[in-house]
Amino acid sequence: MPARADVALAGRLTYVVRPVNYTLSDPKFGTLRLTSGGRLSFILESGQTVFDAPVQEFHSLARSNTGAGFHLWHGATRHRFSADLSSFIGDPEDPLLRAREQAPLLGIAAIVAGPRQTIHARVCVEDWHQALGPRVGVAPPGLVVRPPFSPRMYWVVTLGSVFGIPAVIAGVTLLIKASAGS
């Protein structure tokens, strides 16, 4: 990213499309930017702009259940972000930060990092929370804002998906075989 004088903070994050990602193609990496003029934008590495609006239009900032991500609402649209070892936040004029954005830590190195990755992600999320918390607005009247899943609900959904879908497929397969055999 070429540094721009009007960008106060910038950082690499993962834009989470689904609450539970199953494939390596699901994560969408990009850069969250907060300008000194008060605009917040998120641009995917593909160049697609997810949003670009005054930061006061955003509301209901909340950490995810693991602390390694956060939710941010813009009107009735919820945006989910997660952090990992390749995530960062800081002054975009810092040459070290710019070099890190150009060559993020990916693949096996990020997976092997384990606990260090979790700690780094939580620190990154906390930094974004401190930067955005005082600047975001409140939810519009009448808008129902769902909070992030609780840790218990997250595991219920995850395990239900992992075990429930194969159980349904196996059941349907057995029914088809049983009806074909009679």
C-alpha positions in Angstrom: 0.0 0.0 0.0 1.5 3.3 -0.9 1.4 5.4 2.3 -1.0 8.3 2.2 -0.7 11.4 4.4 -4.4 11.3 5.4 -4.4 7.8 6.7 -4.1 7.8 10.5 -4.2 4.1 11.1 -4.0 1.1 8.8 -3.9 -2.6 9.4 -4.2 -6.0 7.7 -7.1 -8.1 8.8 -9.2 -11.0 7.5 -12.7 -10.2 6.4 -14.9 -13.1 7.5 -17.7 -13.9 5.1 -19.2 -16.8 7.2 -19.2 -17.2 10.9 -17.5 -20.6 10.6 -15.0 -21.1 7.7 -14.5 -24.6 6.3 -12.1 -24.1 3.4 -8.9 -22.3 2.8 -10.6 -20.2 0.1 -13.0 -18.6 2.6 -10.8 -16.0 4.2 -10.6 -12.7 2.4 -7.6 -10.6 3.4 -7.5 -6.8 3.2 -6.6 -3.5 4.8 -8.7 -1.6 7.2 -7.9 2.1 7.1 -9.0 5.0 9.4 -8.2 8.4 7.9 -7.4 11.5 9.9 -10.5 12.9 8.2 -12.7 10.3 10.0 -13.3 7.8 7.1 -13.2 4.1 7.6 -12.6 1.8 4.7 -11.8 -1.8 4.1 -10.2 -2.8 0.8 -9.6 -6.5 -0.1 -6.3 -7.6 -1.5 -8.1 -8.1 -4.9 -8.8 -4.3 -4.9 -12.5 -4.6 -4.1 -13.8 -2.0 -1.7 -16.1 -3.6 0.9 -16.9 -0.2 2.5 -15.8 3.4 2.7 -17.8 5.7 4.9 -17.5 8.2 7.8 -16.5 6.3 10.9 -19.5 7.8 12.8 -21.9 5.8 10.5 -20.5 2.6 12.0 -21.9 1.2 15.3 -22.0 -1.7 17.7 -18.3 -2.6 17.8 -17.9 -5.9 19.6 -15.1 -8.4 20.1 -15.7 -12.0 18.9 -16.1 -14.8 21.4 -12.4 -15.8 21.2 -11.1 -12.2 21.3 -9.2 -12.8 18.1 -11.7 -10.9 16.0 -14.4 -8.2 16.1 -17.8 -7.3 14.6 -18.6 -3.8 13.3 -22.0 -2.8 11.9 -22.7 -0.2 9.2 -26.4 0.4 9.1 -28.0 -3.1 9.0 -24.9 -4.8 7.6 -22.6 -6.6 10.0 -18.9 -6.8 9.0 -16.7 -9.5 10.7 -13.0 -9.3 11.0 -10.4 -11.7 12.4 -6.7 -11.3 13.2 -3.8 -13.6 12.9 0.0 -13.3 12.9 -0.1 -11.5 9.6 -2.4 -8.8 11.1 -1.2 -5.5 12.2 -2.3 -1.9 13.1 -0.3 1.2 13.1 0.9 4.4 11.4 1.1 3.7 7.7 4.1 6.0 7.4 6.2 3.5 9.4 8.4 1.7 6.9 8.5 -1.5 8.9 4.7 -1.6 8.9 4.7 -1.0 5.1 7.2 -3.8 4.6 5.1 -6.2 6.7 2.0 -5.4 4.6 3.9 -6.3 1.5 5.2 -9.6 2.8 2.7 -11.0 5.4 3.3 -14.2 7.3 1.1 -16.9 5.7 0.7 -20.6 5.3 2.4 -23.2 7.5 4.4 -20.5 9.5 1.1 -18.9 10.6 -0.5 -22.3 11.5 2.5 -23.5 13.5 2.6 -20.3 15.6 -0.3 -21.5 17.7 -0.5 -19.7 21.1 1.7 -16.9 19.8 -0.8 -16.3 17.0 -3.7 -16.1 19.4 -1.9 -13.6 21.7 -0.9 -11.5 18.7 -4.4 -11.6 17.3 -6.0 -10.5 20.6 -3.5 -7.6 20.9 -4.3 -6.5 17.4 -8.1 -6.7 18.0 -7.7 -4.7 21.3 -5.7 -2.0 19.4 -8.5 -1.7 16.8 -11.1 -1.7 19.6 -9.3 1.2 21.3 -8.9 3.1 18.0 -12.5 2.6 16.8 -14.5 2.4 20.1 -14.6 6.2 20.9 -15.3 7.1 17.2 -18.2 4.8 16.2 -21.8 5.9 16.6 -24.8 4.1 18.1 -27.2 1.8 16.3 -30.1 3.4 14.5 -33.4 3.3 16.5 -35.3 0.1 15.8 -32.4 -1.8 14.4 -31.8 -5.2 16.0 -28.1 -5.8 16.4 -27.2 -9.4 17.1 -24.1 -9.8 19.3 -21.3 -12.2 18.3 -21.9 -15.9 19.2 -21.1 -16.8 22.8 -18.3 -19.3 23.0 -20.8 -22.0 23.8 -23.0 -21.2 20.8 -20.0 -21.0 18.5 -19.1 -24.6 19.4 -22.7 -25.8 19.1 -22.9 -24.4 15.6 -19.4 -25.6 14.7 -19.9 -29.2 16.0 -23.5 -29.3 14.8 -22.2 -28.5 11.3 -19.3 -30.9 11.4 -21.3 -33.8 12.7 -24.9 -32.9 11.7 -24.3 -32.6 7.9 -22.6 -36.0 7.5 -25.2 -37.6 9.7 -28.0 -36.2 7.4 -26.1 -37.4 4.3 -25.6 -40.9 5.8 -29.3 -41.1 6.8 -30.5 -40.1 3.4 -28.1 -42.5 1.7 -29.3 -45.4 4.0 -33.0 -44.5 3.2 -32.3 -44.5 -0.6 -30.5 -47.9 -0.3 -33.2 -49.3 1.8 -36.0 -48.2 -0.6 -34.0 -49.4 -3.6 -33.5 -52.9 -2.0 -37.2 -53.5 -1.3 
